[in-house]
Amino acid sequence: MRPNDMPPEEFRRFSTQVIDWVEDYLDEMSDLPVFPQVKPGDVVDALPDAAPVHGEPMEDILDDFKEIIVPALNHWNHPRFNAYFSVSASKPGILAEILASAINTNGMLWKSCPGHVELEQVVMSWLRQWLGLPEAFFGEILDTASTSTLQAIAAARVSAAPETRLKGAPRDLIVYTSEQAHSSVEKGAMSLGMGLEQVRKIAADAAFRMIPAKLAKAIQHDRAAGLRPCCIVSTVGTTAVTAIDPVAEIQAIAESEGLWHHVDAAYGGAAAILPEMRWMLQGAERADSLVFNPHKWLFTPIDCSAFFCRRPGALREAFSLVPPYLRTEKDSRAVNYMDYGIALGRRFRALKLWFVMRYFGREGVSTIIRRHNLWARQLAGLISEDSRFELSAPVTLSLVCLRYKGTDEDNQRIVDRVNESGTAFLGGSVINGRYILRIAIGNIATTHDDVLRVWDAVRKAV
Amino acid sequence: MRPNDMPPEEFRRFSTQVIDWVEDYLDEMSDLPVFPQVKPGDVVDALPDAAPVHGEPMEDILDDFKEIIVPALNHWNHPRFNAYFSVSASKPGILAEILASAINTNGMLWKSCPGHVELEQVVMSWLRQWLGLPEAFFGEILDTASTSTLQAIAAARVSAAPETRLKGAPRDLIVYTSEQAHSSVEKGAMSLGMGLEQVRKIAADAAFRMIPAKLAKAIQHDRAAGLRPCCIVSTVGTTAVTAIDPVAEIQAIAESEGLWHHVDAAYGGAAAILPEMRWMLQGAERADSLVFNPHKWLFTPIDCSAFFCRRPGALREAFSLVPPYLRTEKDSRAVNYMDYGIALGRRFRALKLWFVMRYFGREGVSTIIRRHNLWARQLAGLISEDSRFELSAPVTLSLVCLRYKGTDEDNQRIVDRVNESGTAFLGGSVINGRYILRIAIGNIATTHDDVLRVWDAVRKAV
């Protein structure tokens, strides 16, 4: 019996209700409208202005969750949530989150929780093998790719300019990325105190891939101007259209120029698990760091960003500051993760990744990912056959970018109509100055029929 | 029926097993040794070198969890986990985490999930009221206090030096904090590209509180040297001994000098909910930002760091970079949290805080916190009566710092013995150059008897 907390029989009753709700929610989700019928402020207006003075019955809390919160959710775990990148909380991942929340460990130091820290080492080693990266890559799990990329640039910076630790960020260090790269590269650099003027956005080719020759030229130009090139961030699966930068060519430039190369495979990394897609990461095995988010396309609940770094000493140089109350005995097998990043507190994220990797196995996840890619190509075929539409970018993975041959406003209205219909939730983007539609396939429960229904909803919206 | 995922009947079976395990774990935890009998590498050695090719039965995964992981856990949710700061995952918080993991939302934009974003606004408003902060404070939930403090310093920086966005971090901006402050202040500044030489550690008084006169003098000294004072970080409940900096006096200096004042109440904030402890945050209502971690002493599972900022425009200036594919319609009631920090992806952390605040109510949490403070004072009384020990710092909240009147090695050996006994898990620190023992009280299930057992274990270890 645990004093002060909810009594055991009450916990059993409500956890049964919660689990039943989860099971029903997941199994019947396909019938729910993906995007809710709400206006800004609806939920705020429906809830009290202040927290209760006295405790409330769990019945009431769960009722409000079902009646006020759920109807205002955009259902990210829905098979026809096709905006941004499609994500999934699979049931093995959910089971792991229940356990992780109850044991409530903090894996900042080996000593702070040996089982947590060592399982993180193990699953990151397993994942490293799935991605074809060599053993030299140190792995840690962070919250998001934004944090992972920021940490990579910080490590690159302190490698190029060790004086940063004491003196602050030099204003002459330059970071290179594609004009198609995720905004997290700019945000990371800006947060780190590198100005936006220290970030070069290299032109991309017609398939939206960074052009290595332009990269090399920009580096030479900066060197000639007395600046210090420091870091290149390439992308395997860009956010707008999932373009795949030529990693090996970029790595060759990084090597000949002595620059840090960070690979942002936050989305695309999942597909690199497939033997036929391994070419995407060719060259990454010699890169300095890589991020891949299992919480995107590897069926693991949010948040779980896998960050790999071949030069962990640079991470320690960028982030370690061990105060006396956190000192523990030295042991080469006892990893103290707090020395490798910003956050001190660290949830037990390894547990859900372990459950997902084991429950589905490499073949299991590969089969699902392979199908998503296939359906994306098939959808692209259907789009090509409809003369009212055009593809806006090559389909490289499971994202399809298209546009109705009309105005930007027409296309925007199509997105709005599909979203208002509740059939699917789509997003848009701007490519070559035109508004386009993005259909991201990637939820574990998505079927071929779901893809066809989305395409149908788009055509109906015209 | 949800394709590809675990079948419903299997999920029902295993979720029942998982919930039963959680209930038994929580209710019988007090009988478990807090710290495990493991050596570095034990867990790594017990697990396969590679992930399985084919999926494995959930039975086997759960068995390995129980047989390999659990015996290697340091039980943070244990009533006699007294190291660092004691934390709690209460059962209402665990129920919320089950729901949050299943709905798997990302609250980066209002449009990305209205119910998630608006509930976060509501609970942060509720919590703001509990802390006595005015409505002008914008609230957001981040992962850890390290991130919150980093974001505060970033906002302070861009306010003092708007050129930072484009040109990078100036090397003449200075951050002030106590020599007793948490290492996250230095790590935050260093990560942001402010060198460690740009951080001043102000001397503390005999009670380990920052000395305002020394702060004022350091600011004058830096101004005279042509440097730009930028930000002060005060602490309400320091990590080593829970000293409480004189927030109002520091705020007066910040105002007269035109500096940003960030209050680190990561631990102490919980006690500020008690009317009799509100004095601790006097002056904070005029500060620029404040962090308080509900995942520490407010019975909310890890991670949940509440970050309040009275100048949200400065946060946007520090972090906003909106790319086209994330643009949504403008509405003053639709908050886009991604513009206020580093991470783009954001778990639904508000749900667990909502469940905890409602289930226990303000009186419920206050009663538990008040008792922890009382027991800490009572323990200090017992220590004073034992001539072999001495108190190392005033007891201000629920942490007791003491030392055996012997060598540092003697004290270190006492900590090791207590931890090896499994009765409790204690930590140490270094204060005034001497190694001390820290007994942190703060788990929801801790009883007065637990506190006496810990004290007994310490005396036996002598």
Boltz contact constraints between the chains, C-beta under 6 A:
constraints:
  - contact:
      token1: [A, 1]
      token2: [B, 27]
      max_distance: 6.0
  - contact:
      token1: [A, 2]
      token2: [B, 26]
      max_distance: 6.0
  - contact:
      token1: [A, 2]
      token2: [B, 27]
      max_distance: 6.0
  - contact:
      token1: [A, 2]
      token2: [B, 445]
      max_distance: 6.0
  - contact:
      token1: [A, 3]
      token2: [B, 445]
      max_distance: 6.0
  - contact:
      token1: [A, 3]
      token2: [B, 447]
      max_distance: 6.0
  - contact:
      token1: [A, 4]
      token2: [B, 368]
      max_distance: 6.0
  - contact:
      token1: [A, 4]
      token2: [B, 444]
      max_distance: 6.0
  - contact:
      token1: [A, 5]
      token2: [B, 90]
      max_distance: 6.0
  - contact:
      token1: [A, 5]
      token2: [B, 91]
      max_distance: 6.0
  - contact:
      token1: [A, 5]
      token2: [B, 444]
      max_distance: 6.0
  - contact:
      token1: [A, 5]
      token2: [B, 445]
      max_distance: 6.0
  - contact:
      token1: [A, 6]
      token2: [B, 91]
      max_distance: 6.0
  - contact:
      token1: [A, 8]
      token2: [B, 23]
      max_distance: 6.0
  - contact:
      token1: [A, 8]
      token2: [B, 27]
      max_distance: 6.0
  - contact:
      token1: [A, 11]
      token2: [B, 23]
      max_distance: 6.0
  - contact:
      token1: [A, 11]
      token2: [B, 91]
      max_distance: 6.0
  - contact:
      token1: [A, 14]
      token2: [B, 95]
      max_distance: 6.0
  - contact:
      token1: [A, 15]
      token2: [B, 19]
      max_distance: 6.0
  - contact:
      token1: [A, 18]
      token2: [B, 95]
      max_distance: 6.0
  - contact:
      token1: [A, 18]
      token2: [B, 98]
      max_distance: 6.0
  - contact:
      token1: [A, 19]
      token2: [B, 15]
      max_distance: 6.0
  - contact:
      token1: [A, 22]
      token2: [B, 102]
      max_distance: 6.0
  - contact:
      token1: [A, 23]
      token2: [B, 8]
      max_distance: 6.0
  - contact:
      token1: [A, 23]
      token2: [B, 11]
      max_distance: 6.0
  - contact:
      token1: [A, 26]
      token2: [B, 2]
      max_distance: 6.0
  - contact:
      token1: [A, 27]
      token2: [B, 1]
      max_distance: 6.0
  - contact:
      token1: [A, 27]
      token2: [B, 2]
      max_distance: 6.0
  - contact:
      token1: [A, 27]
      token2: [B, 8]
      max_distance: 6.0
  - contact:
      token1: [A, 38]
      token2: [B, 114]
      max_distance: 6.0
  - contact:
      token1: [A, 40]
      token2: [B, 331]
      max_distance: 6.0
  - contact:
      token1: [A, 40]
      token2: [B, 333]
      max_distance: 6.0
  - contact:
      token1: [A, 40]
      token2: [B, 334]
      max_distance: 6.0
  - contact:
      token1: [A, 41]
      token2: [B, 333]
      max_distance: 6.0
  - contact:
      token1: [A, 43]
      token2: [B, 115]
      max_distance: 6.0
  - contact:
      token1: [A, 43]
      token2: [B, 118]
      max_distance: 6.0
  - contact:
      token1: [A, 44]
      token2: [B, 118]
      max_distance: 6.0
  - contact:
      token1: [A, 44]
      token2: [B, 121]
      max_distance: 6.0
  - contact:
      token1: [A, 44]
      token2: [B, 122]
      max_distance: 6.0
  - contact:
      token1: [A, 47]
      token2: [B, 122]
      max_distance: 6.0
  - contact:
      token1: [A, 50]
      token2: [B, 129]
      max_distance: 6.0
  - contact:
      token1: [A, 51]
      token2: [B, 126]
      max_distance: 6.0
  - contact:
      token1: [A, 51]
      token2: [B, 357]
      max_distance: 6.0
  - contact:
      token1: [A, 52]
      token2: [B, 358]
      max_distance: 6.0
  - contact:
      token1: [A, 52]
      token2: [B, 361]
      max_distance: 6.0
  - contact:
      token1: [A, 53]
      token2: [B, 361]
      max_distance: 6.0
  - contact:
      token1: [A, 53]
      token2: [B, 362]
      max_distance: 6.0
  - contact:
      token1: [A, 53]
      token2: [B, 363]
      max_distance: 6.0
  - contact:
      token1: [A, 54]
      token2: [B, 361]
      max_distance: 6.0
  - contact:
      token1: [A, 54]
      token2: [B, 363]
      max_distance: 6.0
  - contact:
      token1: [A, 55]
      token2: [B, 359]
      max_distance: 6.0
  - contact:
      token1: [A, 55]
      token2: [B, 360]
      max_distance: 6.0
  - contact:
      token1: [A, 55]
      token2: [B, 361]
      max_distance: 6.0
  - contact:
      token1: [A, 55]
      token2: [B, 364]
      max_distance: 6.0
  - contact:
      token1: [A, 56]
      token2: [B, 358]
      max_distance: 6.0
  - contact:
      token1: [A, 61]
      token2: [B, 355]
      max_distance: 6.0
  - contact:
      token1: [A, 61]
      token2: [B, 358]
      max_distance: 6.0
  - contact:
      token1: [A, 69]
      token2: [B, 115]
      max_distance: 6.0
  - contact:
      token1: [A, 69]
      token2: [B, 119]
      max_distance: 6.0
  - contact:
      token1: [A, 72]
      token2: [B, 114]
      max_distance: 6.0
  - contact:
      token1: [A, 72]
      token2: [B, 115]
      max_distance: 6.0
  - contact:
      token1: [A, 73]
      token2: [B, 103]
      max_distance: 6.0
  - contact:
      token1: [A, 73]
      token2: [B, 115]
      max_distance: 6.0
  - contact:
      token1: [A, 74]
      token2: [B, 113]
      max_distance: 6.0
  - contact:
      token1: [A, 76]
      token2: [B, 104]
      max_distance: 6.0
  - contact:
      token1: [A, 76]
      token2: [B, 105]
      max_distance: 6.0
  - contact:
      token1: [A, 77]
      token2: [B, 104]
      max_distance: 6.0
  - contact:
      token1: [A, 89]
      token2: [B, 101]
      max_distance: 6.0
  - contact:
      token1: [A, 89]
      token2: [B, 102]
      max_distance: 6.0
  - contact:
      token1: [A, 89]
      token2: [B, 104]
      max_distance: 6.0
  - contact:
      token1: [A, 90]
      token2: [B, 5]
      max_distance: 6.0
  - contact:
      token1: [A, 91]
      token2: [B, 5]
      max_distance: 6.0
  - contact:
      token1: [A, 91]
      token2: [B, 6]
      max_distance: 6.0
  - contact:
      token1: [A, 91]
      token2: [B, 11]
      max_distance: 6.0
  - contact:
      token1: [A, 94]
      token2: [B, 101]
      max_distance: 6.0
  - contact:
      token1: [A, 94]
      token2: [B, 102]
      max_distance: 6.0
  - contact:
      token1: [A, 95]
      token2: [B, 14]
      max_distance: 6.0
  - contact:
      token1: [A, 95]
      token2: [B, 18]
      max_distance: 6.0
  - contact:
      token1: [A, 97]
      token2: [B, 101]
      max_distance: 6.0
  - contact:
      token1: [A, 98]
      token2: [B, 18]
      max_distance: 6.0
  - contact:
      token1: [A, 98]
      token2: [B, 98]
      max_distance: 6.0
  - contact:
      token1: [A, 101]
      token2: [B, 89]
      max_distance: 6.0
  - contact:
      token1: [A, 101]
      token2: [B, 94]
      max_distance: 6.0
  - contact:
      token1: [A, 101]
      token2: [B, 97]
      max_distance: 6.0
  - contact:
      token1: [A, 101]
      token2: [B, 301]
      max_distance: 6.0
  - contact:
      token1: [A, 102]
      token2: [B, 22]
      max_distance: 6.0
  - contact:
      token1: [A, 102]
      token2: [B, 89]
      max_distance: 6.0
  - contact:
      token1: [A, 102]
      token2: [B, 94]
      max_distance: 6.0
  - contact:
      token1: [A, 103]
      token2: [B, 73]
      max_distance: 6.0
  - contact:
      token1: [A, 104]
      token2: [B, 76]
      max_distance: 6.0
  - contact:
      token1: [A, 104]
      token2: [B, 77]
      max_distance: 6.0
  - contact:
      token1: [A, 104]
      token2: [B, 89]
      max_distance: 6.0
  - contact:
      token1: [A, 104]
      token2: [B, 301]
      max_distance: 6.0
  - contact:
      token1: [A, 104]
      token2: [B, 302]
      max_distance: 6.0
  - contact:
      token1: [A, 105]
      token2: [B, 76]
      max_distance: 6.0
  - contact:
      token1: [A, 113]
      token2: [B, 74]
      max_distance: 6.0
  - contact:
      token1: [A, 114]
      token2: [B, 38]
      max_distance: 6.0
  - contact:
      token1: [A, 114]
      token2: [B, 72]
      max_distance: 6.0
  - contact:
      token1: [A, 115]
      token2: [B, 43]
      max_distance: 6.0
  - contact:
      token1: [A, 115]
      token2: [B, 69]
      max_distance: 6.0
  - contact:
      token1: [A, 115]
      token2: [B, 72]
      max_distance: 6.0
  - contact:
      token1: [A, 115]
      token2: [B, 73]
      max_distance: 6.0
  - contact:
      token1: [A, 118]
      token2: [B, 43]
      max_distance: 6.0
  - contact:
      token1: [A, 118]
      token2: [B, 44]
      max_distance: 6.0
  - contact:
      token1: [A, 119]
      token2: [B, 69]
      max_distance: 6.0
  - contact:
      token1: [A, 121]
      token2: [B, 44]
      max_distance: 6.0
  - contact:
      token1: [A, 122]
      token2: [B, 44]
      max_distance: 6.0
  - contact:
      token1: [A, 122]
      token2: [B, 47]
      max_distance: 6.0
  - contact:
      token1: [A, 126]
      token2: [B, 51]
      max_distance: 6.0
  - contact:
      token1: [A, 129]
      token2: [B, 50]
      max_distance: 6.0
  - contact:
      token1: [A, 143]
      token2: [B, 143]
      max_distance: 6.0
  - contact:
      token1: [A, 143]
      token2: [B, 343]
      max_distance: 6.0
  - contact:
      token1: [A, 144]
      token2: [B, 343]
      max_distance: 6.0
  - contact:
      token1: [A, 144]
      token2: [B, 344]
      max_distance: 6.0
  - contact:
      token1: [A, 144]
      token2: [B, 345]
      max_distance: 6.0
  - contact:
      token1: [A, 146]
      token2: [B, 342]
      max_distance: 6.0
  - contact:
      token1: [A, 146]
      token2: [B, 343]
      max_distance: 6.0
  - contact:
      token1: [A, 146]
      token2: [B, 344]
      max_distance: 6.0
  - contact:
      token1: [A, 166]
      token2: [B, 195]
      max_distance: 6.0
  - contact:
      token1: [A, 166]
      token2: [B, 196]
      max_distance: 6.0
  - contact:
      token1: [A, 166]
      token2: [B, 197]
      max_distance: 6.0
  - contact:
      token1: [A, 167]
      token2: [B, 195]
      max_distance: 6.0
  - contact:
      token1: [A, 168]
      token2: [B, 169]
      max_distance: 6.0
  - contact:
      token1: [A, 168]
      token2: [B, 171]
      max_distance: 6.0
  - contact:
      token1: [A, 168]
      token2: [B, 193]
      max_distance: 6.0
  - contact:
      token1: [A, 168]
      token2: [B, 194]
      max_distance: 6.0
  - contact:
      token1: [A, 168]
      token2: [B, 195]
      max_distance: 6.0
  - contact:
      token1: [A, 168]
      token2: [B, 198]
      max_distance: 6.0
  - contact:
      token1: [A, 169]
      token2: [B, 168]
      max_distance: 6.0
  - contact:
      token1: [A, 169]
      token2: [B, 169]
      max_distance: 6.0
  - contact:
      token1: [A, 169]
      token2: [B, 193]
      max_distance: 6.0
  - contact:
      token1: [A, 171]
      token2: [B, 168]
      max_distance: 6.0
  - contact:
      token1: [A, 183]
      token2: [B, 321]
      max_distance: 6.0
  - contact:
      token1: [A, 183]
      token2: [B, 323]
      max_distance: 6.0
  - contact:
      token1: [A, 186]
      token2: [B, 321]
      max_distance: 6.0
  - contact:
      token1: [A, 187]
      token2: [B, 321]
      max_distance: 6.0
  - contact:
      token1: [A, 191]
      token2: [B, 342]
      max_distance: 6.0
  - contact:
      token1: [A, 192]
      token2: [B, 193]
      max_distance: 6.0
  - contact:
      token1: [A, 193]
      token2: [B, 168]
      max_distance: 6.0
  - contact:
      token1: [A, 193]
      token2: [B, 169]
      max_distance: 6.0
  - contact:
      token1: [A, 193]
      token2: [B, 192]
      max_distance: 6.0
  - contact:
      token1: [A, 193]
      token2: [B, 193]
      max_distance: 6.0
  - contact:
      token1: [A, 194]
      token2: [B, 168]
      max_distance: 6.0
  - contact:
      token1: [A, 195]
      token2: [B, 166]
      max_distance: 6.0
  - contact:
      token1: [A, 195]
      token2: [B, 167]
      max_distance: 6.0
  - contact:
      token1: [A, 195]
      token2: [B, 168]
      max_distance: 6.0
  - contact:
      token1: [A, 196]
      token2: [B, 166]
      max_distance: 6.0
  - contact:
      token1: [A, 197]
      token2: [B, 166]
      max_distance: 6.0
  - contact:
      token1: [A, 198]
      token2: [B, 168]
      max_distance: 6.0
  - contact:
      token1: [A, 240]
      token2: [B, 325]
      max_distance: 6.0
  - contact:
      token1: [A, 301]
      token2: [B, 101]
      max_distance: 6.0
  - contact:
      token1: [A, 301]
      token2: [B, 104]
      max_distance: 6.0
  - contact:
      token1: [A, 302]
      token2: [B, 104]
      max_distance: 6.0
  - contact:
      token1: [A, 302]
      token2: [B, 347]
      max_distance: 6.0
  - contact:
      token1: [A, 303]
      token2: [B, 345]
      max_distance: 6.0
  - contact:
      token1: [A, 303]
      token2: [B, 347]
      max_distance: 6.0
  - contact:
      token1: [A, 321]
      token2: [B, 183]
      max_distance: 6.0
  - contact:
      token1: [A, 321]
      token2: [B, 186]
      max_distance: 6.0
  - contact:
      token1: [A, 321]
      token2: [B, 187]
      max_distance: 6.0
  - contact:
      token1: [A, 323]
      token2: [B, 183]
      max_distance: 6.0
  - contact:
      token1: [A, 324]
      token2: [B, 429]
      max_distance: 6.0
  - contact:
      token1: [A, 324]
      token2: [B, 430]
      max_distance: 6.0
  - contact:
      token1: [A, 325]
      token2: [B, 240]
      max_distance: 6.0
  - contact:
      token1: [A, 325]
      token2: [B, 429]
      max_distance: 6.0
  - contact:
      token1: [A, 331]
      token2: [B, 40]
      max_distance: 6.0
  - contact:
      token1: [A, 333]
      token2: [B, 40]
      max_distance: 6.0
  - contact:
      token1: [A, 333]
      token2: [B, 41]
      max_distance: 6.0
  - contact:
      token1: [A, 334]
      token2: [B, 40]
      max_distance: 6.0
  - contact:
      token1: [A, 342]
      token2: [B, 146]
      max_distance: 6.0
  - contact:
      token1: [A, 342]
      token2: [B, 191]
      max_distance: 6.0
  - contact:
      token1: [A, 343]
      token2: [B, 143]
      max_distance: 6.0
  - contact:
      token1: [A, 343]
      token2: [B, 144]
      max_distance: 6.0
  - contact:
      token1: [A, 343]
      token2: [B, 146]
      max_distance: 6.0
  - contact:
      token1: [A, 344]
      token2: [B, 144]
      max_distance: 6.0
  - contact:
      token1: [A, 344]
      token2: [B, 146]
      max_distance: 6.0
  - contact:
      token1: [A, 345]
      token2: [B, 144]
      max_distance: 6.0
  - contact:
      token1: [A, 345]
      token2: [B, 303]
      max_distance: 6.0
  - contact:
      token1: [A, 347]
      token2: [B, 302]
      max_distance: 6.0
  - contact:
      token1: [A, 347]
      token2: [B, 303]
      max_distance: 6.0
  - contact:
      token1: [A, 355]
      token2: [B, 61]
      max_distance: 6.0
  - contact:
      token1: [A, 357]
      token2: [B, 51]
      max_distance: 6.0
  - contact:
      token1: [A, 358]
      token2: [B, 52]
      max_distance: 6.0
  - contact:
      token1: [A, 358]
      token2: [B, 56]
      max_distance: 6.0
  - contact:
      token1: [A, 358]
      token2: [B, 61]
      max_distance: 6.0
  - contact:
      token1: [A, 359]
      token2: [B, 55]
      max_distance: 6.0
  - contact:
      token1: [A, 360]
      token2: [B, 55]
      max_distance: 6.0
  - contact:
      token1: [A, 361]
      token2: [B, 52]
      max_distance: 6.0
  - contact:
      token1: [A, 361]
      token2: [B, 53]
      max_distance: 6.0
  - contact:
      token1: [A, 361]
      token2: [B, 54]
      max_distance: 6.0
  - contact:
      token1: [A, 361]
      token2: [B, 55]
      max_distance: 6.0
  - contact:
      token1: [A, 362]
      token2: [B, 53]
      max_distance: 6.0
  - contact:
      token1: [A, 363]
      token2: [B, 53]
      max_distance: 6.0
  - contact:
      token1: [A, 363]
      token2: [B, 54]
      max_distance: 6.0
  - contact:
      token1: [A, 364]
      token2: [B, 55]
      max_distance: 6.0
  - contact:
      token1: [A, 368]
      token2: [B, 4]
      max_distance: 6.0
  - contact:
      token1: [A, 429]
      token2: [B, 324]
      max_distance: 6.0
  - contact:
      token1: [A, 429]
      token2: [B, 325]
      max_distance: 6.0
  - contact:
      token1: [A, 430]
      token2: [B, 324]
      max_distance: 6.0
  - contact:
      token1: [A, 444]
      token2: [B, 4]
      max_distance: 6.0
  - contact:
      token1: [A, 444]
      token2: [B, 5]
      max_distance: 6.0
  - contact:
      token1: [A, 445]
      token2: [B, 2]
      max_distance: 6.0
  - contact:
      token1: [A, 445]
      token2: [B, 3]
      max_distance: 6.0
  - contact:
      token1: [A, 447]
      token2: [B, 3]
      max_distance: 6.0
